Amino acid sequence: MMSQDKSPYRYTEAMIKADLLETYQCLRSGTFPFDQTSFPIYKTDKNGDVVVKDGHPVIEITKKGREKSQPKNLNFQKQMLLELFQMGISELTHIDELAQDDVNGQAIGPEQIDGIISCITDKMDLLGSLTREARLMESVLSSKDTQKQQKFFIRASSLGHQSLLETMKENESFSLTQPTLDKAITIAQANQNVDLVRFLTTWKEEYEQKLNQLTEAFQQLSDSLEGAAITPDKIQSLLDLNQQYEALSYYTSLSDELTATRQQLLEYQLLNDASRTDENIARLPNLMKFLQDTDFRERYTSILVHKHAVEIEQLIQVHERVPKIRNHFMDLIASHDLDTANQYIDLIDNEYTDEAKIFYESNDEERSSNKEIVRHECQALIEEIRLSKIDVKKPDGIIDKYCIDKSGKLNSASYIGLLKLRQELNATKNAVSSPEIQAIKAQYERLRLAGKKWYGLGNNRKADKILDAVCNVCLADRLHVFSKEDNPACNQVRIALASHRIYFTNPVKDGKVVVDDAAKSFGIVQRDIQKRYKNDFQELRGAGDNHTSEDDTKMTKY
């Protein structure tokens, strides 16, 4: 009724609301343009059917020869309007009541009509209605799909839902592009939606203003930083401008000059000369996320000021650790260098927690002194291992090679390398000086002493067999050199101890020692081991606590 002659004919909810408002105003003032055009009266037969002649319905003719006609049914039109407005005013019984300010006790006037009209369109549940589109908008925004968001923006503009566009403007997850905004303005202009055109045009002007302000801000920051020391506040200013840049770069293509200014600021303010590598430049976006943290930003600024090199990838990895470790790492880069900071991380990674704490709190001289102390401790342990041989005066290929190898590493090893070596040497010392080795060594010495006597026939020969057998056992297995019967090398030590000086009996059956047939030396060693385990249980237990499978693996080579 109200819009059929308006162009373009896209009957949106906004247009329906506008027509309902105009209809209300016309009905209230008694000026509604009811359709009063006439339509022909067709001749009917006795059955009431329209008479057709030559394929066309026959119109009744008056006595004067004119076609009969009658006006359209006004009652039907009023009834239709009544039912329409009853969707918003259930108490309405007659369309003429709209001219009143009160309908059955309910206030009806210009102040209430917007709510009434919204109620009508809501009940219509129109395709593209505000209610439906609001639900769709929530779904689109929560998906964070930029393409869907741009399409919905055009859809809302076509439907004239300015309130939804206003909501999208305030939503942080929505980013608008200039082509989308330009298209929306064109659609609003085609729909003759003056208010929406004004809203969208203002929005575009705001973007243009932001772009001009951003260009000026980057230039001002660049001028202020030239030759000046970087500070946490200046870094924050740069981060803020970069966020604006990224938001606007999504909206439209930014000038090459602005892009170059921004990139130069990032590279020369967030990286010092020692750190300005291609790898670090590529990781600047990740770094900027962490620089939003005030504490991290202040420590990173200190690194820049002291002009020490840093690897952003490593810094990002360390950032995932507990704050205390991360902060200590960054402090050491600033106060010393990256190598010193990496030594601290190595100590943490290898669970040298106490040493890491001392390392962080020490100065260079103290760190050097601590390193020398550990080096001397390692040298002393190597000497203890060498002296633990069954016979110090005779070669033990495995121990001799081990001691030479470890001694050669003392001068070139790093601090953590020395700590690891000390741990390994302690485990090795515990193995080569175990109660079982000590008991065998005592028996070996008794045999050598007896071999010097006139009655010592065969003692030296048996001592040589024991020595050879022990020297063939790897360092890790010497911890249980007597009790590890299933170990082939250890079993040979047992056989050597069980052998008789004079070959009148064989104490071995199926490759294992028959204890009852074993020589006296075997029983002496067995009892001595039990005694030593009993007396040194607490000490042995402590050695076991410090002994790790990793140490065994290292000793297995020897």
C-alpha positions in Angstrom: 0.0 0.0 0.0 2.7 2.4 1.1 5.8 1.3 -0.9 4.6 -0.3 -4.1 5.4 2.8 -6.1 8.8 3.4 -4.5 12.0 2.5 -6.2 14.0 0.3 -5.7 11.4 -2.2 -4.5 13.4 -4.1 -1.8 10.9 -4.5 1.0 13.2 -4.8 4.0 12.2 -4.9 7.7 13.4 -1.3 8.0 11.1 -0.3 5.2 8.2 -2.3 6.7 8.7 -0.4 10.0 8.8 2.9 8.2 5.6 2.1 6.3 3.9 0.9 9.6 4.8 4.2 11.2 3.5 6.2 8.3 0.3 4.0 8.3 -0.2 4.7 12.0 0.2 8.4 11.5 -2.3 8.4 8.6 -4.8 6.3 10.4 -4.5 8.5 13.5 -5.1 11.6 11.4 -7.8 10.0 9.2 -5.7 10.5 6.1 -4.9 6.9 5.3 -5.0 6.4 1.4 -7.4 3.5 1.2 -7.6 2.0 -2.2 -10.9 3.3 -3.6 -10.4 2.4 -7.2 -13.3 0.6 -8.9 -13.2 -2.9 -10.5 -15.6 -4.3 -13.2 -18.8 -6.3 -12.3 -18.9 -9.5 -14.3 -22.1 -11.1 -15.6 -22.9 -14.5 -14.0 -25.1 -17.4 -15.1 -27.7 -19.1 -13.0 -25.0 -21.2 -11.3 -23.1 -18.0 -10.3 -20.2 -18.6 -12.7 -18.8 -15.7 -14.7 -20.0 -15.7 -18.3 -17.2 -16.0 -20.8 -17.4 -15.0 -24.4 -14.6 -15.3 -27.0 -12.3 -16.3 -24.2 -13.0 -13.1 -22.1 -15.2 -12.6 -19.1 -18.4 -10.5 -19.9 -18.8 -7.2 -18.0 -22.4 -6.1 -17.2 -23.6 -3.1 -19.0 -25.8 -0.3 -17.6 -29.0 0.9 -19.4 -26.9 3.7 -20.8 -24.4 1.2 -22.3 -21.6 1.8 -19.8 -19.7 -1.0 -18.0 -20.8 -1.5 -14.5 -18.2 -1.1 -11.7 -18.0 -1.0 -7.9 -15.3 0.3 -5.5 -12.9 -2.0 -3.6 -14.1 -3.3 -0.2 -13.0 -0.7 2.4 -14.2 -3.0 5.2 -11.8 -5.7 4.1 -8.9 -3.2 4.0 -9.7 -1.9 7.5 -10.0 -5.5 8.8 -6.6 -6.3 7.4 -5.1 -3.2 9.0 -6.8 -4.1 12.3 -5.4 -7.6 12.4 -2.0 -6.2 11.5 -1.9 -3.7 14.4 -3.5 -6.2 16.8 -0.1 -8.0 16.6 1.3 -5.1 18.6 -1.9 -4.0 20.5 -3.9 -7.1 21.4 -6.7 -4.9 23.1 -7.4 -3.1 19.8 -11.0 -3.8 18.5 -11.4 -1.2 15.8 -9.0 0.5 13.5 -10.5 3.9 14.3 -9.3 3.5 17.9 -5.7 4.3 16.8 -6.8 8.0 16.6 -7.3 7.8 20.4 -4.4 8.0 22.9 -5.9 5.2 25.0 -7.0 1.7 24.0 -8.8 -0.1 26.8 -6.6 1.5 29.4 -3.3 1.0 27.5 -1.6 4.2 26.4 -1.2 4.5 22.7 0.7 7.4 21.3 3.7 8.6 19.4 6.0 7.6 22.4 4.8 4.0 22.4 4.4 3.4 18.6 8.1 2.3 18.0 7.8 -0.5 20.5 4.4 -1.5 19.1 5.8 -1.6 15.5 8.9 -3.7 16.7 6.4 -6.1 18.4 4.5 -6.5 15.1 7.7 -7.2 13.0 9.0 -9.6 15.7 5.8 -11.6 15.5 6.0 -11.6 11.7 9.3 -13.5 12.1 10.4 -12.0 8.8 13.3 -13.5 6.8 16.0 -10.8 7.4 14.2 -9.4 10.5 16.2 -7.7 13.2 15.6 -10.5 15.6 16.8 -13.2 13.2 19.7 -11.2 12.0 20.9 -10.4 15.6 21.2 -14.1 16.3 23.0 -14.6 13.0 25.4 -11.7 13.9 26.3 -13.3 17.2 27.2 -16.5 15.5 29.3 -14.8 12.8 31.2 -12.6 15.3 32.0 -15.5 17.6 33.3 -17.6 14.7 36.0 -14.9 14.0 35.8 -15.8 10.3 36.7 -12.5 8.6 35.1 -13.5 5.3 31.8 -14.3 7.0 32.0 -11.1 8.9 32.4 -9.0 5.7 29.5 -10.8 4.0 27.2 -10.3 7.0 28.2 -6.6 7.1 26.9 -6.2 3.5 23.8 -8.2 4.4 23.0 -6.0 7.4 23.6 -2.9 5.2 21.2 -4.3 2.6 18.5 -5.0 5.2 19.0 -1.5 6.7 19.8 -2.8 10.2 21.9 0.1 11.4 21.6 -1.0 15.0 23.5 -4.2 14.1 26.2 -2.3 12.3 26.6 -0.1 15.3 27.1 -3.3 17.5 29.7 -4.6 15.0 31.5 -1.3 15.1 32.0 -1.7 18.9 33.0 -5.4 18.7 36.8 -5.9 19.1 36.7 -9.1 17.1 35.3 -7.4 14.0 37.6 -5.8 11.4 36.2 -3.9 8.5 37.8 -3.6 5.1 37.5 -0.4 2.9 36.0 -2.3 -0.1 33.3 -3.7 2.2 32.5 -0.3 3.7 32.4 1.3 0.2 30.0 -1.4 -1.0 27.8 -0.9 2.0 27.6 2.8 1.4 26.6 2.2 -2.3 23.8 -0.2 -1.2 22.5 2.2 1.4 22.4 5.0 -1.2 20.6 2.7 -3.6 18.0 1.9 -0.9 17.6 5.7 -0.2 18.4 5.0 3.5 19.6 8.5 4.4 20.4 7.7 8.1 22.4 4.6 7.2 24.4 6.5 4.5 25.2 9.2 7.0 26.3 6.6 9.6 28.5 4.6 7.2 30.0 7.8 5.6 31.0 9.0 9.1 32.5 5.7 9.8 34.7 6.0 6.7 35.7 9.5 7.6 36.8 8.2 11.0 39.1 5.6 9.4 40.6 8.3 7.1 41.2 10.4 10.2 42.9 7.5 12.1 45.1 6.9 9.1 46.3 10.5 9.0 46.9 10.5 12.7 48.8 7.2 12.6 51.1 8.6 9.9 51.9 11.7 11.9 52.3 9.6 15.1 54.9 7.3 13.5 56.8 10.2 12.2 56.8 12.0 15.6 58.0 8.8 17.3 60.7 8.3 14.7 61.9 11.9 15.3 61.8 11.6 19.1 63.8 8.3 19.1 66.5 9.5 16.7 69.8 9.5 18.7 67.9 9.0 22.0 68.1 6.0 24.4 65.3 3.5 24.2 63.0 3.2 27.3 60.2 0.9 28.3 57.7 3.7 27.8 58.9 4.3 24.2 58.7 0.6 23.4 55.1 0.7 24.7 54.4 3.7 22.5 55.8 1.8 19.5 53.7 -1.3 20.4 50.5 0.8 20.6 51.2 2.4 17.2 51.9 -1.0 15.7 48.6 -2.3 16.9 46.8 0.6 15.2 48.9 0.0 12.1 47.9 -3.7 11.9 44.2 -2.8 12.4 44.3 -0.2 9.6 46.4 -2.5 7.3 43.5 -4.9 7.4 41.1 -2.1 6.5 43.0 -0.8 3.6 46.4 -0.9 1.8 48.8 1.5 3.6 51.4 3.6 1.8 54.9 2.2 1.2 56.3 5.2 3.1 54.3 4.5 6.2 55.1 0.7 6.0 58.9 1.5 5.6 58.8 3.9 8.6 57.1 1.4 10.8 59.4 -1.5 9.8 62.5 0.6 10.4 61.3 1.7 13.8 60.6 -2.0 14.8 64.0 -3.2 13.6 66.1 -0.4 15.1 64.2 0.1 18.4 63.4 -3.5 19.3 66.8 -4.9 18.2 70.2 -3.5 19.0 73.2 -3.8 16.5 74.4 -7.1 18.0 70.9 -8.7 17.6 69.7 -7.3 14.3 69.8 -10.6 12.3 67.4 -11.9 9.7 66.2 -14.6 12.1 65.5 -12.1 14.9 63.7 -9.7 12.5 61.5 -12.5 11.3 60.5 -13.2 14.9 59.7 -9.7 15.9 55.9 -10.3 15.8 56.3 -13.0 18.4 58.5 -10.8 20.6 56.0 -7.9 20.5 53.4 -10.2 22.1 55.7 -10.7 25.2 56.7 -7.1 25.3 53.2 -6.2 26.4 54.2 -7.6 29.8 55.6 -4.7 31.8 58.3 -6.7 33.7 59.4 -8.5 30.5 59.6 -5.1 28.7 61.7 -3.5 31.3 64.2 -6.4 31.4 64.4 -6.5 27.6 65.0 -2.7 27.5 68.0 -3.3 29.8 69.4 -5.8 27.3 69.0 -3.3 24.5 70.7 -0.5 26.5 73.7 -2.7 27.4 74.0 -3.6 23.7 74.3 -7.3 24.3 73.2 -9.9 21.7 70.1 -11.9 22.2 68.3 -14.7 20.2 64.6 -14.0 20.2 63.7 -17.6 19.5 65.6 -18.7 22.6 64.1 -15.8 24.6 60.6 -16.9 23.6 61.3 -20.5 24.7 62.7 -19.3 28.1 59.6 -17.1 28.5 57.5 -20.2 28.8 59.4 -21.1 32.0 58.6 -19.9 35.5 59.0 -16.1 35.8 62.0 -16.4 38.2 64.1 -18.4 35.7 63.1 -16.2 32.8 63.9 -13.0 34.8 67.3 -14.4 35.8 68.1 -15.4 32.2 67.3 -11.9 30.9 69.2 -10.2 33.8 72.4 -12.2 33.0 72.1 -11.2 29.3 71.9 -7.6 30.3 74.6 -7.6 33.0 77.0 -10.1 31.2 76.2 -11.7 27.8 74.1 -14.4 26.2 76.8 -17.1 26.8 76.6 -16.5 30.6 72.8 -16.6 30.5 72.9 -19.9 28.6 75.2 -21.4 31.2 72.6 -20.6 33.8 69.9 -22.2 31.8 72.1 -25.3 31.3 72.5 -25.6 35.1 68.7 -25.4 35.5 68.0 -27.9 32.7 70.4 -30.4 34.3 68.9 -29.9 37.7 71.9 -28.2 39.3 69.5 -25.9 41.2 71.8 -24.9 44.0 74.7 -24.3 41.6 72.4 -22.3 39.4 71.4 -20.0 42.3 75.1 -19.5 43.3 76.0 -18.9 39.6 73.3 -16.2 39.2 74.3 -14.4 42.5 78.1 -14.5 41.8 80.3 -12.1 39.9 82.8 -13.1 37.2 85.6 -13.6 39.6 83.5 -15.8 41.9 82.3 -17.9 39.0 85.9 -18.5 37.8 86.9 -19.5 41.4 83.9 -21.9 41.7 84.9 -23.5 38.4 88.5 -24.0 39.6 87.2 -25.6 42.8 85.2 -28.1 40.8 88.1 -28.8 38.5 90.4 -29.6 41.5 87.7 -31.9 42.9 87.5 -33.7 39.6 91.3 -34.1 39.5 91.3 -35.5 43.1 88.5 -38.0 42.1 90.5 -39.2 39.1 93.5 -39.8 41.4 91.3 -41.8 43.8 90.0 -43.9 40.9 93.5 -44.6 39.8 94.6 -45.6 43.3 91.6 -48.0 43.6 93.2 -50.5 41.2 93.6 -54.0 42.6 97.3 -53.5 42.2 98.5 -49.9 41.7 101.8 -51.0 40.4 100.3 -53.1 37.6 98.3 -51.9 34.6 94.5 -51.9 34.6 93.7 -51.1 31.0 90.1 -49.9 31.7 90.9 -47.7 34.7 94.1 -46.3 33.1 92.3 -45.4 29.9 89.4 -43.9 31.8 91.7 -41.7 34.0 93.7 -40.5 31.0 90.5 -39.7 29.1 88.9 -37.7 31.9 92.1 -35.9 32.8 92.3 -34.6 29.2 88.9 -33.0 29.5 89.6 -31.0 32.7 91.1 -27.9 31.1 88.6 -27.5 28.2 85.4 -28.4 30.0 82.8 -25.7 30.8 81.5 -25.2 34.3 78.5 -27.4 33.7 80.7 -29.9 32.0 82.9 -30.1 35.1 79.8 -30.5 37.3 78.6 -33.4 35.1 82.1 -34.9 35.2 82.3 -34.6 38.9 79.0 -36.4 39.2 80.2 -39.2 36.9 83.6 -39.5 38.7 81.8 -39.9 42.0 79.7 -42.7 40.6 82.8 -44.3 39.1 84.7 -44.0 42.4 81.9 -45.7 44.3 81.9 -48.5 41.8 85.7 -49.2 41.7 86.0 -48.9 45.4 82.9 -50.8 46.4 82.9 -53.2 49.3 83.2 -56.1 46.9 86.3 -54.6 45.2 87.9 -53.8 48.5 87.3 -57.4 49.8 88.8 -58.9 46.6 91.8 -56.4 46.8 92.4 -57.5 50.4 92.5 -61.1 49.4 94.7 -60.3 46.4 97.2 -58.6 48.7 97.2 -61.6 51.1 98.0 -63.9 48.2 100.8 -61.7 47.0 102.2 -61.6 50.5 101.9 -65.4 50.8 103.7 -65.8 47.5 106.8 -64.4 49.0 107.0 -67.2 51.6 108.7 -70.6 50.9 105.3 -72.3 51.3 103.5 -70.0 48.9 103.4 -72.3 46.0 100.8 -71.1 43.4 99.8 -67.9 45.3 101.2 -65.5 42.8 99.7 -67.5 39.9 96.2 -67.3 41.5 96.7 -63.6 42.3 97.5 -63.0 38.6 94.3 -64.8 37.6 92.2 -62.7 40.0 93.9 -59.5 38.8 93.3 -60.3 35.1 89.7 -61.2 35.8 89.0 -58.0 37.6 90.7 -55.9 35.0 88.3 -57.3 32.4 85.2 -56.1 34.2 83.8 -52.7 33.1 83.8 -49.9 35.7 80.0 -49.9 36.3 79.9 -53.6 36.9 82.7 -53.4 39.5 80.1 -52.1 42.0 78.9 -55.7 42.3 81.9 -57.5 40.8 81.5 -60.6 43.1 77.7 -60.8 43.5 76.8 -60.4 39.8 77.1 -64.1 38.9 75.0 -63.8 35.8 77.5 -61.2 34.3 80.1 -63.2 32.3 83.0 -60.9 33.3 82.1 -60.9 37.0 81.6 -64.6 36.9 85.2 -65.0 35.8 86.3 -63.1 38.9 84.3 -65.6 41.1 85.9 -68.5 39.2 89.4 -67.0 39.7 88.7 -66.7 43.5 87.3 -70.2 43.7 90.2 -71.8 41.9 92.7 -73.9 43.8 96.4 -73.2 43.8 97.1 -76.9 43.3 94.8 -78.6 40.7 93.4 -81.5 42.7 89.7 -80.5 42.3 87.5 -78.4 40.0 85.1 -75.9 41.8 83.2 -75.1 38.6 80.2 -76.9 37.2 78.2 -75.7 34.2 80.2 -72.5 34.2 79.3 -71.5 37.7 81.2 -71.8 41.0 80.2 -74.7 43.3 80.6 -72.9 46.7 81.3 -76.1 48.7 84.1 -77.0 46.3 85.6 -73.5 46.1 89.0 -72.6 47.4 89.5 -70.9 50.8 89.9 -67.5 49.1 86.3 -67.6 47.8 84.8 -68.0 51.3 87.1 -65.4 52.8 86.0 -62.8 50.2 82.4 -63.7 50.6 82.5 -63.3 54.4 84.5 -60.1 54.1 82.0 -58.6 51.7 79.1 -59.4 54.1 81.0 -57.7 56.9 81.9 -54.6 54.9 78.2 -54.3 53.7 77.1 -54.5 57.3 79.6 -52.0 58.6 79.3 -49.5 55.8 75.6 -49.9 55.0 74.7 -46.3 55.6 77.7 -45.1 53.5 76.9 -47.5 50.7 73.3 -46.5 50.8 74.3 -42.8 50.3 76.5 -43.8 47.4 73.6 -45.7 45.9 71.4 -42.6 46.2 74.0 -40.6 44.2 74.4 -43.3 41.6 72.3 -42.9 38.4 71.6 -45.1 35.4 73.1 -42.3 33.3 76.4 -42.7 35.2 76.3 -46.4 34.5 75.8 -45.7 30.8 78.9 -43.5 30.8 81.0 -46.0 32.7 80.0 -48.9 30.4 82.3 -47.6 27.7 85.3 -48.4 30.0 
